[in-house]
Amino acid sequence: MAAAGRDVLSRDELETKLRRDPQLFLVAEADETVVGVVLGTYDGRRGWILRLAVDPARRRQGVATRLIGELEQRFAALGCPRVNLLVLPEDDEALRFWQALGYLPFPDVLCSKPMAAPR
């Protein structure tokens, strides 16, 4: 959702995600306009919230909280025992939001490796 100032997934990445677990990609609409999205995934062991974005004009109206509540219900229906997410360390507002919903920081170290596209 570009209006929210978040990275937009490539079409290929989104299509792959929708084939895997489409029930964990939620869209909030108002007046036939997308006002929020959340992208979750479940690997059979842990749920992950990969993206959450709300139109800046619709923030602080409960859109994100409702999206996350619905996503958590869907994780629970899958038998998911824990949900993880990443927050940028300098994003104090996001950290306060997640903590208000019961998500607590862990002292884990994020490791990442970009993978080459298949040939």
All heavy atoms as an XYZ file, in Angstrom:
934
protein
N       0.852     -1.165      0.000
C       0.000      0.000      0.000
C       0.898      1.228      0.000
O       1.430      1.623      1.030
C      -0.920     -0.056      1.211
C      -1.702      1.181      1.448
S      -2.790      0.962      2.836
C      -4.283      1.251      2.011
N       1.094      1.801     -1.137
C       2.036      2.897     -1.310
C       1.681      4.118     -0.464
O       2.568      4.801      0.047
C       2.114      3.289     -2.785
N       0.404      4.407     -0.268
C       0.002      5.589      0.507
C       0.483      5.515      1.946
O       0.678      6.527      2.593
C      -1.521      5.753      0.481
N       0.673      4.309      2.452
C       1.115      4.130      3.830
C       2.627      4.235      3.968
O       3.160      4.127      5.056
C       0.635      2.793      4.370
N       3.316      4.445      2.851
C       4.751      4.602      2.895
C       5.495      3.303      3.122
O       6.595      3.291      3.637
N       4.916      2.195      2.732
C       5.535      0.893      2.923
C       5.980      0.337      1.580
O       5.435      0.669      0.536
C       4.554     -0.093      3.569
C       4.090      0.329      4.922
C       5.241      0.171      5.922
N       4.816      0.518      7.257
C       5.342      1.501      7.963
N       6.279      2.242      7.477
N       4.923      1.736      9.178
N       6.980     -0.543      1.666
C       7.430     -1.230      0.461
C       6.268     -2.009     -0.134
O       5.458     -2.584      0.582
C       8.567     -2.194      0.785
C       9.810     -1.476      1.255
O       9.995     -0.310      0.892
O      10.595     -2.097      1.998
N       6.200     -2.032     -1.419
C       5.167     -2.779     -2.120
C       5.792     -4.074     -2.619
O       6.898     -4.078     -3.145
C       4.607     -1.955     -3.301
C       3.590     -2.756     -4.075
C       4.010     -0.650     -2.791
N       5.097     -5.179     -2.421
C       5.594     -6.463     -2.896
C       5.528     -6.524     -4.413
O       4.603     -5.980     -5.016
C       4.745     -7.605     -2.337
C       4.753     -7.791     -0.834
C       3.752     -8.874     -0.447
C       6.124     -8.144     -0.328
N       6.468     -7.228     -4.983
C       6.401     -7.435     -6.423
C       5.206     -8.330     -6.729
O       4.731     -9.084     -5.871
C       7.682     -8.104     -6.931
O       7.720     -9.457     -6.496
N       4.708     -8.269     -7.936
C       3.556     -9.096     -8.333
C       3.870    -10.580     -8.172
O       3.048    -11.341     -7.676
C       3.166     -8.766     -9.767
C       1.917     -9.497    -10.213
C       1.452     -8.998    -11.584
N       0.140     -9.469    -11.871
C      -0.997     -8.911    -11.471
N      -0.968     -7.826    -10.742
N      -2.164     -9.421    -11.790
N       5.076    -10.998     -8.580
C       5.468    -12.406     -8.451
C       5.463    -12.850     -6.990
O       4.985    -13.932     -6.658
C       6.852    -12.647     -9.056
C       6.854    -12.605    -10.574
O       5.769    -12.716    -11.177
O       7.944    -12.467    -11.148
N       6.010    -12.003     -6.125
C       6.072    -12.331     -4.701
C       4.659    -12.447     -4.111
O       4.357    -13.370     -3.355
C       6.862    -11.243     -3.970
C       7.365    -11.629     -2.623
C       8.272    -10.559     -2.015
O       8.592     -9.552     -2.671
O       8.640    -10.745     -0.845
N       3.787    -11.540     -4.485
C       2.412    -11.570     -3.997
C       1.657    -12.788     -4.520
O       0.948    -13.466     -3.773
C       1.679    -10.280     -4.379
C       0.254    -10.157     -3.858
C       0.196    -10.252     -2.340
C      -0.356     -8.845     -4.323
N       1.825    -13.116     -5.796
C       1.149    -14.286     -6.358
C       1.609    -15.573     -5.687
O       0.803    -16.460     -5.402
C       1.364    -14.346     -7.870
C       0.556    -13.293     -8.613
C       0.846    -13.238    -10.107
O       1.760    -13.971    -10.582
O       0.178    -12.457    -10.791
N       2.896    -15.682     -5.403
C       3.423    -16.852     -4.700
C       2.803    -16.949     -3.313
O       2.376    -18.023     -2.881
C       4.960    -16.771     -4.597
O       5.507    -16.766     -5.914
C       5.527    -17.944     -3.810
N       2.744    -15.840     -2.614
C       2.153    -15.804     -1.279
C       0.685    -16.223     -1.326
O       0.225    -17.005     -0.487
C       2.313    -14.396     -0.709
C       1.405    -13.996      0.406
C       1.548    -14.858      1.618
C       0.527    -14.488      2.654
N      -0.200    -15.610      3.138
N      -0.057    -15.737     -2.296
C      -1.489    -16.038     -2.378
C      -1.756    -17.506     -2.708
O      -2.796    -18.040     -2.340
C      -2.164    -15.117     -3.388
C      -2.304    -13.662     -2.928
C      -2.844    -12.791     -4.049
C      -3.172    -13.554     -1.691
N      -0.825    -18.167     -3.362
C      -0.970    -19.610     -3.610
C      -0.727    -20.409     -2.338
O      -1.321    -21.455     -2.132
C      -0.009    -20.069     -4.709
C      -0.472    -19.717     -6.115
C       0.362    -20.405     -7.177
N       1.770    -20.038     -7.141
C       2.305    -18.983     -7.763
N       1.533    -18.165     -8.459
N       3.583    -18.735     -7.696
N       0.135    -19.923     -1.476
C       0.531    -20.668     -0.277
C      -0.535    -20.626      0.809
O      -0.957    -21.654      1.302
C       1.851    -20.126      0.257
C       2.314    -20.841      1.487
C       3.594    -20.238      2.022
N       3.884    -20.801      3.314
C       4.956    -21.498      3.575
N       5.849    -21.710      2.649
N       5.150    -21.972      4.784
N      -0.920    -19.450      1.254
C      -1.933    -19.339      2.309
C      -2.724    -18.037      2.134
O      -2.536    -17.082      2.876
C      -1.352    -19.466      3.718
C      -0.050    -18.719      3.934
O       0.269    -17.827      3.142
O       0.633    -19.021      4.917
N      -3.604    -18.032      1.136
C      -4.348    -16.803      0.805
C      -5.232    -16.306      1.940
O      -5.518    -15.111      2.012
C      -5.180    -17.213     -0.409
C      -5.313    -18.692     -0.314
C      -4.025    -19.168      0.313
N      -5.651    -17.182      2.852
C      -6.517    -16.770      3.944
C      -5.800    -15.867      4.950
O      -6.435    -15.280      5.819
C      -7.104    -18.002      4.655
C      -6.138    -18.766      5.547
C      -5.229    -19.741      4.814
O      -5.000    -19.657      3.610
N      -4.679    -20.697      5.563
N      -4.488    -15.723      4.814
C      -3.720    -14.880      5.729
C      -3.332    -13.541      5.099
O      -2.490    -12.822      5.634
C      -2.480    -15.629      6.227
C      -2.771    -16.930      6.985
C      -1.478    -17.618      7.382
C      -3.659    -16.678      8.190
N      -3.946    -13.209      3.982
C      -3.759    -11.894      3.354
C      -5.101    -11.177      3.452
O      -6.076    -11.568      2.824
C      -3.327    -12.049      1.892
C      -3.167    -10.744      1.170
C      -2.347     -9.746      1.665
C      -3.840    -10.511     -0.015
C      -2.191     -8.534      0.989
C      -3.692     -9.313     -0.704
C      -2.864     -8.328     -0.194
N      -5.167    -10.161      4.302
C      -6.426     -9.478      4.578
C      -6.391     -8.049      4.068
O      -5.365     -7.367      4.149
C      -6.705     -9.473      6.083
C      -6.656    -10.834      6.774
C      -6.888    -10.673      8.268
C      -7.665    -11.775      6.168
N      -7.531     -7.607      3.579
C      -7.676     -6.257      3.042
C      -8.853     -5.592      3.732
O      -9.935     -6.177      3.825
C      -7.916     -6.293      1.513
C      -8.139     -4.896      0.959
C      -6.747     -6.969      0.804
N      -8.656     -4.380      4.223
C      -9.746     -3.584      4.807
C     -10.172     -2.550      3.772
O      -9.325     -1.874      3.177
C      -9.279     -2.889      6.082
N     -11.474     -2.452      3.575
C     -12.018     -1.495      2.613
C     -13.014     -0.567      3.299
O     -13.680     -0.961      4.256
C     -12.745     -2.213      1.480
C     -11.865     -3.036      0.596
C     -12.642     -3.695     -0.528
O     -13.755     -4.215     -0.259
O     -12.141     -3.684     -1.656
N     -13.100      0.639      2.785
C     -14.124      1.600      3.193
C     -14.508      2.373      1.944
O     -13.636      2.855      1.214
C     -13.604      2.544      4.274
N     -15.799      2.457      1.683
C     -16.278      3.168      0.497
C     -15.607      2.658     -0.778
O     -15.179      3.447     -1.625
C     -16.065      4.684      0.644
C     -16.747      5.232      1.879
O     -17.879      4.798      2.174
O     -16.140      6.087      2.565
N     -15.466      1.328     -0.873
C     -14.872      0.669     -2.036
C     -13.428      1.069     -2.294
O     -12.936      0.993     -3.420
C     -15.734      0.891     -3.276
C     -17.139      0.325     -3.129
C     -17.981      0.495     -4.377
O     -17.419      0.700     -5.465
O     -19.214      0.404     -4.252
N     -12.730      1.486     -1.233
C     -11.326      1.881     -1.329
C     -10.530      1.076     -0.316
O     -10.964      0.908      0.830
C     -11.166      3.388     -1.013
O     -11.950      4.131     -1.936
C      -9.715      3.818     -1.110
N      -9.374      0.587     -0.717
C      -8.500     -0.136      0.208
C      -7.935      0.860      1.215
O      -7.338      1.866      0.841
C      -7.355     -0.848     -0.546
C      -6.363     -1.463      0.426
C      -7.912     -1.908     -1.483
N      -8.144      0.573      2.502
C      -7.643      1.452      3.555
C      -6.618      0.765      4.446
O      -5.962      1.419      5.255
C      -8.791      2.033      4.414
C      -9.710      2.897      3.559
C      -9.566      0.945      5.125
N      -6.472     -0.550      4.306
C      -5.485     -1.261      5.098
C      -5.270     -2.664      4.571
O      -6.161     -3.237      3.949
N      -4.085     -3.177      4.804
C      -3.750     -4.552      4.419
C      -2.835     -5.152      5.478
O      -2.076     -4.441      6.132
C      -3.060     -4.639      3.038
C      -3.958     -4.158      1.927
C      -1.755     -3.877      3.034
N      -2.946     -6.472      5.625
C      -1.989     -7.198      6.454
C      -1.682     -8.506      5.739
O      -2.557     -9.142      5.167
C      -2.492     -7.429      7.894
C      -3.703     -8.335      7.947
C      -1.375     -7.973      8.775
N      -0.424     -8.863      5.769
C       0.062    -10.064      5.111
C       0.696    -10.959      6.168
O       1.694    -10.595      6.781
C       1.087     -9.678      4.047
C       1.766    -10.789      3.275
C       0.745    -11.573      2.464
C       2.835    -10.205      2.364
N       0.070    -12.102      6.391
C       0.608    -13.075      7.331
C       0.986    -14.346      6.603
O       0.557    -14.584      5.474
N       1.783    -15.168      7.255
C       2.138    -16.469      6.704
C       2.314    -17.441      7.856
O       2.580    -17.031      8.994
C       3.397    -16.397      5.810
O       3.532    -17.608      5.090
C       4.637    -16.103      6.599
N       2.144    -18.719      7.577
C       2.270    -19.759      8.597
C       3.042    -20.917      7.997
O       2.674    -21.441      6.942
C       0.881    -20.207      9.059
C       0.888    -21.271     10.116
C       1.581    -21.095     11.308
C       0.190    -22.447      9.934
C       1.588    -22.079     12.289
C       0.173    -23.436     10.913
C       0.876    -23.248     12.090
O       0.878    -24.213     13.063
N       4.111    -21.300      8.666
C       4.963    -22.374      8.146
C       4.696    -23.719      8.813
O       5.441    -24.670      8.620
C       6.436    -21.996      8.274
C       6.908    -21.833      9.719
O       6.166    -22.216     10.655
O       8.028    -21.322      9.921
N       3.627    -23.806      9.613
C       3.317    -25.032     10.331
C       3.880    -25.045     11.739
O       3.543    -25.900     12.548
N       4.727    -24.088     12.045
C       5.322    -23.981     13.371
C       5.101    -22.604     13.973
O       4.740    -22.469     15.122
C       6.820    -24.272     13.285
C       7.516    -24.235     14.603
C       8.951    -24.764     14.482
N       9.619    -24.663     15.757
C      10.342    -23.612     16.133
N      10.490    -22.581     15.337
N      10.918    -23.595     17.322
N       5.305    -21.564     13.175
C       5.153    -20.185     13.640
C       4.392    -19.381     12.606
O       4.580    -19.541     11.397
C       6.518    -19.500     13.859
C       7.335    -20.096     14.970
C       6.735    -19.759     16.328
N       7.552    -20.245     17.407
C       7.270    -21.308     18.152
N       6.193    -22.022     17.904
N       8.051    -21.674     19.130
N       3.582    -18.469     13.109
C       2.952    -17.489     12.238
C       3.853    -16.269     12.165
O       4.571    -15.955     13.121
N       3.808    -15.608     11.032
C       4.579    -14.378     10.852
C       3.675    -13.304     10.285
O       2.896    -13.569      9.356
C       5.747    -14.598      9.879
C       6.907    -15.278     10.521
C       7.132    -16.614     10.610
C       7.992    -14.635     11.184
N       8.297    -16.844     11.290
C       8.848    -15.655     11.659
C       8.326    -13.302     11.433
C      10.016    -15.374     12.355
C       9.491    -13.035     12.135
C      10.326    -14.062     12.583
N       3.768    -12.125     10.838
C       3.114    -10.959     10.254
C       4.204    -10.242      9.476
O       5.164     -9.727     10.045
C       2.485    -10.058     11.333
C       1.411    -10.836     12.089
C       1.903     -8.796     10.679
C       0.826    -10.103     13.288
N       4.052    -10.261      8.150
C       5.108     -9.746      7.278
C       4.915     -8.289      6.900
O       5.882     -7.560      6.722
C       5.181    -10.603      6.007
C       5.432    -12.086      6.248
C       5.385    -12.849      4.935
C       6.753    -12.306      6.962
N       3.681     -7.881      6.733
C       3.392     -6.494      6.335
C       2.082     -6.070      6.969
O       1.117     -6.824      6.994
C       3.213     -6.374      4.817
C       4.424     -6.693      3.992
C       5.309     -5.463      3.854
N       6.260     -5.616      2.793
C       7.511     -5.984      2.970
N       7.944     -6.278      4.154
N       8.330     -6.069      1.953
N       2.049     -4.847      7.461
C       0.822     -4.202      7.919
C       0.903     -2.768      7.454
O       1.888     -2.080      7.711
C       0.695     -4.258      9.446
C      -0.435     -3.431     10.056
C      -1.799     -3.960      9.623
C      -0.325     -3.409     11.575
N      -0.126     -2.325      6.745
C      -0.148     -0.943      6.276
C      -1.575     -0.422      6.337
O      -2.519     -1.126      6.001
C       0.382     -0.857      4.833
N      -1.702      0.825      6.789
C      -2.998      1.495      6.846
C      -2.825      2.869      6.218
O      -1.843      3.569      6.478
C      -3.507      1.617      8.302
C      -4.787      2.436      8.366
C      -3.725      0.241      8.906
N      -3.792      3.243      5.392
C      -3.786      4.564      4.775
C      -3.636      5.615      5.874
O      -4.362      5.575      6.869
C      -5.103      4.771      4.016
C      -5.143      6.066      3.252
O      -4.734      7.120      3.790
O      -5.611      6.050      2.109
N      -2.700      6.546      5.735
C      -2.493      7.559      6.783
C      -3.773      8.307      7.167
O      -3.945      8.669      8.335
C      -1.463      8.505      6.165
C      -0.718      7.660      5.189
C      -1.734      6.688      4.636
N      -4.673      8.514      6.227
C      -5.926      9.219      6.539
C      -6.861      8.377      7.397
O      -7.809      8.901      7.981
C      -6.633      9.619      5.242
N      -6.611      7.073      7.511
C      -7.476      6.165      8.274
C      -6.812      5.644      9.554
O      -7.377      4.805     10.236
C      -7.870      4.965      7.403
C      -8.646      5.321      6.180
C     -10.036      5.789      6.548
N     -10.803      6.030      5.335
C     -12.086      5.809      5.238
N     -12.773      5.379      6.259
N     -12.704      6.041      4.110
N      -5.627      6.147      9.858
C      -4.941      5.679     11.064
C      -5.647      6.176     12.320
O      -6.355      7.170     12.300
C      -3.479      6.126     11.048
C      -2.703      5.381      9.985
C      -1.242      5.683     10.009
N      -0.597      4.968      8.907
C       0.552      5.319      8.391
N       1.227      6.349      8.869
N       1.058      4.620      7.391
N      -5.444      5.438     13.384
C      -6.029      5.742     14.695
C      -7.558      5.614     14.688
O      -8.244      6.247     15.466
C      -5.598      7.103     15.209
C      -4.098      7.263     15.264
C      -3.650      8.098     16.422
N      -2.245      8.345     16.440
C      -1.310      7.467     16.804
N      -1.634      6.263     17.143
N      -0.034      7.781     16.820
N      -8.053      4.782     13.784
C      -9.488      4.502     13.714
C      -9.775      3.028     13.951
O     -10.891      2.566     13.743
C     -10.046      4.942     12.351
C      -9.934      6.430     12.099
C     -10.381      6.826     10.699
O     -11.071      6.076     10.015
N      -9.981      8.008     10.271
N      -8.761      2.267     14.360
C      -8.943      0.862     14.681
C      -8.781     -0.098     13.513
O      -8.986     -1.303     13.677
N      -8.415      0.415     12.337
C      -8.278     -0.455     11.163
C      -7.205     -1.516     11.403
O      -7.443     -2.713     11.214
C      -7.959      0.368      9.896
C      -7.678     -0.545      8.704
C      -9.091      1.340      9.577
N      -6.029     -1.102     11.827
C      -4.930     -2.047     12.046
C      -5.276     -3.045     13.147
O      -5.028     -4.245     13.011
C      -3.644     -1.302     12.391
N      -5.871     -2.573     14.216
C      -6.235     -3.460     15.327
C      -7.237     -4.519     14.875
O      -7.110     -5.698     15.230
C      -6.793     -2.637     16.494
O      -5.785     -1.708     16.924
C      -7.189     -3.520     17.667
N      -8.210     -4.114     14.064
C      -9.194     -5.091     13.560
C      -8.547     -6.081     12.593
O      -8.845     -7.278     12.634
C     -10.376     -4.372     12.911
C     -11.286     -3.706     13.944
C     -12.593     -3.206     13.355
N     -12.437     -2.231     12.284
C     -12.260     -0.920     12.459
N     -12.217     -0.419     13.680
N     -12.148     -0.108     11.431
N      -7.663     -5.601     11.723
C      -6.970     -6.501     10.807
C      -6.151     -7.532     11.586
O      -6.196     -8.733     11.287
C      -6.051     -5.719      9.858
C      -6.710     -5.007      8.695
C      -5.727     -4.050      8.027
C      -7.241     -6.006      7.681
N      -5.412     -7.080     12.585
C      -4.584     -7.994     13.362
C      -5.456     -8.957     14.156
O      -5.152    -10.151     14.250
C      -3.618     -7.220     14.288
C      -2.630     -6.403     13.444
C      -2.878     -8.169     15.228
C      -1.836     -7.199     12.424
N      -6.555     -8.484     14.712
C      -7.462     -9.373     15.438
C      -7.988    -10.492     14.556
O      -8.015    -11.664     14.971
N      -8.384    -10.158     13.346
C      -8.871    -11.180     12.410
C      -7.745    -12.128     12.010
O      -7.938    -13.350     11.952
C      -9.474    -10.523     11.164
C      -9.939    -11.501     10.110
C     -11.079    -12.413     10.541
O     -11.857    -12.038     11.436
O     -11.190    -13.529      9.976
N      -6.565    -11.591     11.757
C      -5.427    -12.440     11.391
C      -5.078    -13.392     12.530
O      -4.832    -14.580     12.304
C      -4.226    -11.575     11.010
C      -2.991    -12.319     10.513
C      -3.293    -13.140      9.259
C      -1.857    -11.338     10.262
N      -5.101    -12.903     13.767
C      -4.807    -13.768     14.909
C      -5.844    -14.896     15.024
O      -5.482    -16.035     15.340
C      -4.781    -12.948     16.194
C      -3.565    -12.058     16.298
C      -3.590    -11.124     17.496
O      -4.671    -10.895     18.090
O      -2.511    -10.613     17.837
N      -7.113    -14.606     14.769
C      -8.140    -15.651     14.790
C      -7.855    -16.710     13.727
O      -8.026    -17.911     13.963
C      -9.522    -15.046     14.569
C     -10.035    -14.275     15.748
C     -11.415    -13.694     15.502
O     -12.111    -14.070     14.562
N     -11.822    -12.773     16.353
N      -7.408    -16.275     12.568
C      -7.096    -17.217     11.490
C      -5.865    -18.052     11.825
O      -5.824    -19.246     11.529
C      -6.943    -16.479     10.166
C      -8.282    -15.895      9.704
C      -8.156    -15.128      8.430
N      -9.432    -14.518      8.092
C      -9.821    -14.246      6.857
N      -9.036    -14.539      5.838
N     -10.986    -13.673      6.643
N      -4.863    -17.431     12.454
C      -3.709    -18.206     12.918
C      -4.164    -19.258     13.929
O      -3.754    -20.415     13.864
C      -2.664    -17.297     13.578
C      -1.765    -16.553     12.633
C      -1.484    -15.212     12.837
C      -1.153    -17.182     11.555
C      -0.625    -14.514     11.989
C      -0.294    -16.500     10.700
C      -0.032    -15.159     10.926
N      -4.988    -18.863     14.880
C      -5.471    -19.793     15.906
C      -6.222    -20.965     15.275
O      -6.050    -22.115     15.687
C      -6.354    -19.054     16.909
N      -7.033    -20.683     14.257
C      -7.788    -21.746     13.583
C      -6.862    -22.743     12.899
O      -7.222    -23.905     12.714
C      -8.760    -21.135     12.566
N      -5.665    -22.301     12.537
C      -4.677    -23.186     11.921
C      -3.865    -23.962     12.963
O      -3.027    -24.789     12.607
C      -3.724    -22.379     11.029
C      -4.338    -21.750      9.786
C      -3.350    -20.784      9.129
C      -4.756    -22.827      8.803
N      -4.077    -23.668     14.246
C      -3.308    -24.318     15.305
C      -1.962    -23.666     15.558
O      -1.073    -24.279     16.154
N      -1.811    -22.448     15.135
C      -0.543    -21.722     15.268
C      -0.272    -21.385     16.746
O      -1.081    -20.707     17.373
C      -0.623    -20.441     14.437
S       0.812    -19.390     14.564
N       0.864    -21.840     17.302
C       1.133    -21.604     18.724
C       1.772    -20.257     19.050
O       1.752    -19.823     20.191
C       2.093    -22.742     19.087
C       2.825    -23.009     17.814
C       1.829    -22.753     16.705
N       2.361    -19.595     18.069
C       3.056    -18.323     18.327
C       3.127    -17.529     17.037
O       3.297    -18.088     15.964
C       4.464    -18.588     18.844
C       5.295    -17.329     19.074
C       6.650    -17.628     19.673
N       6.532    -18.206     21.000
C       6.376    -17.500     22.119
N       6.310    -16.191     22.070
N       6.297    -18.109     23.281
N       3.037    -16.201     17.175
C       3.138    -15.308     16.021
C       4.321    -14.375     16.244
O       4.485    -13.807     17.324
C       1.838    -14.484     15.829
C       1.987    -13.505     14.672
C       0.652    -15.405     15.604
N       5.125    -14.223     15.231
C       6.294    -13.340     15.270
C       6.130    -12.219     14.253
O       5.397    -12.353     13.269
C       7.567    -14.119     14.927
C       7.888    -15.191     15.931
O       7.645    -15.047     17.118
N       8.442    -16.292     15.454
N       6.867    -11.153     14.477
C       6.939    -10.048     13.522
C       8.215     -9.268     13.787
O       8.842     -9.443     14.829
C       5.708     -9.141     13.626
C       5.422     -8.516     14.987
C       6.053     -7.144     15.128
C       3.925     -8.418     15.197
N       8.583     -8.452     12.844
C       9.780     -7.622     12.979
C       9.364     -6.157     13.012
O       8.465     -5.744     12.274
C      10.731     -7.854     11.801
C      11.267     -9.273     11.659
C      12.040     -9.416     10.350
C      12.157     -9.627     12.837
N      10.019     -5.387     13.873
C       9.796     -3.946     13.961
C      11.156     -3.278     13.842
O      12.111     -3.696     14.514
C       9.148     -3.551     15.309
C       8.959     -2.054     15.399
C       7.823     -4.272     15.500
N      11.246     -2.256     13.013
C      12.501     -1.522     12.906
C      12.809     -0.879     14.259
O      11.911     -0.312     14.895
C      12.410     -0.454     11.820
C      12.261     -0.992     10.399
C      12.005      0.148      9.419
C      13.494     -1.772      9.992
N      14.056     -0.949     14.714
C      14.375     -0.469     16.065
C      14.083      1.014     16.288
O      13.786      1.416     17.403
C      15.864     -0.770     16.226
C      16.359     -1.172     14.895
C      15.205     -1.505     14.024
N      14.117      1.804     15.241
C      13.865      3.239     15.401
C      12.384      3.605     15.312
O      12.017      4.756     15.518
C      14.666      4.041     14.362
C      14.229      3.838     12.925
C      14.869      2.642     12.224
O      15.571      1.846     12.870
O      14.661      2.512     11.020
N      11.533      2.631     15.063
C      10.094      2.903     14.881
C       9.349      2.755     16.211
O       8.643      1.776     16.453
C       9.513      1.975     13.810
C       8.174      2.455     13.299
O       7.529      3.283     13.975
O       7.760      1.993     12.217
N       9.503      3.762     17.063
C       8.900      3.729     18.398
C       7.380      3.633     18.348
O       6.773      2.936     19.166
C       9.302      4.976     19.196
C      10.782      5.018     19.514
O      11.392      3.939     19.685
O      11.337      6.133     19.589
N       6.757      4.326     17.405
C       5.298      4.291     17.296
C       4.806      2.874     16.986
O       3.848      2.389     17.596
C       4.817      5.269     16.225
C       3.320      5.364     16.120
C       2.861      6.382     15.077
O       3.705      7.053     14.448
O       1.642      6.498     14.897
N       5.472      2.206     16.055
C       5.088      0.834     15.715
C       5.312     -0.090     16.903
O       4.463     -0.933     17.211
C       5.881      0.339     14.508
N       6.412      0.070     17.593
C       6.690     -0.781     18.747
C       5.622     -0.595     19.819
O       5.135     -1.572     20.393
C       8.078     -0.485     19.311
C       8.545     -1.410     20.429
C       8.523     -2.868     20.003
C       9.938     -1.015     20.890
N       5.193      0.641     20.080
C       4.125      0.878     21.053
C       2.819      0.221     20.609
O       2.101     -0.372     21.414
C       3.916      2.380     21.262
C       4.959      3.020     22.170
C       4.577      4.429     22.577
N       4.353      5.320     21.445
C       5.310      6.005     20.824
N       6.566      5.902     21.214
N       5.011      6.801     19.816
N       2.504      0.301     19.305
C       1.294     -0.331     18.781
C       1.320     -1.828     19.045
O       0.368     -2.402     19.586
C       1.160     -0.052     17.273
C       0.096     -0.888     16.605
C      -1.241     -0.545     16.719
C       0.439     -2.017     15.882
C      -2.228     -1.318     16.115
C      -0.539     -2.801     15.274
C      -1.875     -2.442     15.392
N       2.414     -2.479     18.661
C       2.504     -3.932     18.814
C       2.483     -4.333     20.280
O       1.839     -5.328     20.642
C       3.732     -4.466     18.093
C       3.589     -4.371     16.614
C       4.285     -3.556     15.765
C       2.663     -5.096     15.793
N       3.846     -3.727     14.477
C       2.858     -4.666     14.458
C       1.702     -6.060     16.052
C       2.126     -5.176     13.392
C       0.957     -6.572     14.993
C       1.177     -6.133     13.685
N       3.156     -3.583     21.125
C       3.158     -3.914     22.550
C       1.754     -3.771     23.141
O       1.360     -4.570     23.990
C       4.161     -3.045     23.302
C       5.587     -3.480     23.010
C       6.610     -2.601     23.686
O       6.541     -1.377     23.625
N       7.587     -3.223     24.327
N       0.991     -2.796     22.683
C      -0.385     -2.623     23.162
C      -1.248     -3.828     22.796
O      -2.233     -4.116     23.486
C      -0.991     -1.335     22.596
N      -0.880     -4.533     21.730
C      -1.613     -5.736     21.317
C      -1.048     -7.010     21.946
O      -1.496     -8.110     21.629
C      -1.608     -5.859     19.792
C      -2.379     -4.784     19.033
C      -2.296     -5.030     17.532
C      -3.838     -4.705     19.480
N      -0.037     -6.862     22.820
C       0.510     -8.016     23.523
C       1.773     -8.614     22.929
O       2.265     -9.634     23.406
N       2.317     -8.005     21.888
C       3.557     -8.491     21.280
C       4.738     -7.887     22.040
O       4.806     -6.679     22.224
C       3.618     -8.104     19.798
C       2.608     -8.857     18.974
C       1.278     -8.445     18.911
C       2.975     -9.999     18.271
C       0.343     -9.159     18.166
C       2.044    -10.709     17.530
C       0.724    -10.279     17.484
O      -0.192    -10.985     16.751
N       5.642     -8.738     22.475
C       6.761     -8.295     23.289
C       8.070     -8.454     22.537
O       8.267     -9.445     21.829
C       6.815     -9.108     24.590
C       5.545     -9.036     25.440
C       5.655     -9.968     26.631
C       5.278     -7.610     25.880
N       8.986     -7.500     22.712
C      10.291     -7.611     22.035
C      11.104     -8.776     22.592
O      11.076     -9.046     23.787
C      10.982     -6.281     22.344
C      10.002     -5.432     23.051
C       8.846     -6.272     23.468
N      11.799     -9.456     21.703
C      12.732    -10.511     22.077
C      14.124    -10.037     21.682
O      14.276     -9.322     20.692
C      12.412    -11.798     21.316
C      11.373    -12.668     21.963
C      10.285    -12.134     22.626
C      11.496    -14.047     21.907
C       9.343    -12.936     23.210
C      10.546    -14.872     22.490
C       9.470    -14.311     23.146
N      15.139    -10.464     22.399
C      16.500    -10.012     22.075
C      17.150    -10.847     20.980
O      18.355    -11.071     20.987
C      17.227    -10.184     23.412
C      16.540    -11.340     24.047
C      15.084    -11.209     23.639
N      16.373    -11.318     20.032
C      16.920    -12.122     18.943
C      17.778    -11.272     18.020
O      17.631    -10.056     17.958
C      15.794    -12.758     18.118
C      14.968    -13.743     18.933
O      15.443    -14.180     19.992
O      13.854    -14.060     18.515
N      18.628    -11.925     17.278
C      19.438    -11.263     16.268
C      18.905    -11.694     14.911
O      18.810    -12.889     14.622
C      20.926    -11.638     16.405
C      21.739    -11.038     15.270
C      21.455    -11.202     17.762
N      18.545    -10.737     14.107
C      18.051    -11.028     12.770
C      19.232    -11.312     11.850
O      20.165    -10.526     11.772
C      17.241     -9.847     12.223
C      16.854     -9.947     10.751
C      15.854    -11.094     10.537
C      16.267     -8.638     10.261
N      19.171    -12.441     11.200
C      20.149    -12.789     10.174
C      19.394    -12.937      8.860
O      18.299    -13.474      8.833
C      20.861    -14.100     10.512
S      21.791    -14.056     12.051
N      19.973    -12.461      7.797
C      19.295    -12.498      6.512
C      20.308    -12.764      5.410
O      21.451    -12.327      5.488
C      18.594    -11.148      6.277
O      17.952    -11.141      5.020
N      19.866    -13.512      4.401
C      20.724    -13.793      3.255
C      19.881    -13.688      1.995
O      18.909    -14.424      1.844
C      21.306    -15.203      3.369
C      22.153    -15.592      2.180
C      22.679    -17.011      2.336
C      23.497    -17.419      1.128
N      23.993    -18.803      1.268
N      20.205    -12.780      1.103
C      19.461    -12.718     -0.162
C      19.786    -13.939     -1.002
O      20.914    -14.390     -1.059
C      19.962    -11.434     -0.820
C      21.189    -11.031     -0.092
C      21.227    -11.771      1.218
N      18.755    -14.491     -1.623
C      18.920    -15.678     -2.439
C      18.864    -15.302     -3.920
O      18.029    -14.471     -4.315
C      17.822    -16.695     -2.137
C      17.771    -17.125     -0.679
S      19.286    -17.927     -0.085
C      19.209    -19.445     -0.970
N      19.719    -15.898     -4.686
C      19.721    -15.663     -6.129
C      18.476    -16.283     -6.746
O      18.006    -17.318     -6.279
C      20.981    -16.241     -6.757
N      17.966    -15.659     -7.778
C      16.803    -16.210     -8.477
C      17.208    -17.517     -9.153
O      18.347    -17.684     -9.599
C      16.311    -15.214     -9.520
N      16.272    -18.477     -9.219
C      16.607    -19.729     -9.897
C      16.948    -19.496    -11.374
O      16.403    -18.610    -12.005
C      15.334    -20.568     -9.777
C      14.361    -19.766     -9.008
C      14.933    -18.423     -8.745
N      17.849    -20.298    -11.878
C      18.264    -20.136    -13.285
C      17.489    -21.051    -14.169
O      17.067    -22.072    -13.904
C      19.734    -20.431    -13.425
C      20.563    -19.452    -12.643
C      22.022    -19.857    -12.760
N      22.715    -19.287    -11.629
C      23.876    -18.707    -11.739
N      24.471    -18.640    -12.877
N      24.463    -18.207    -10.700
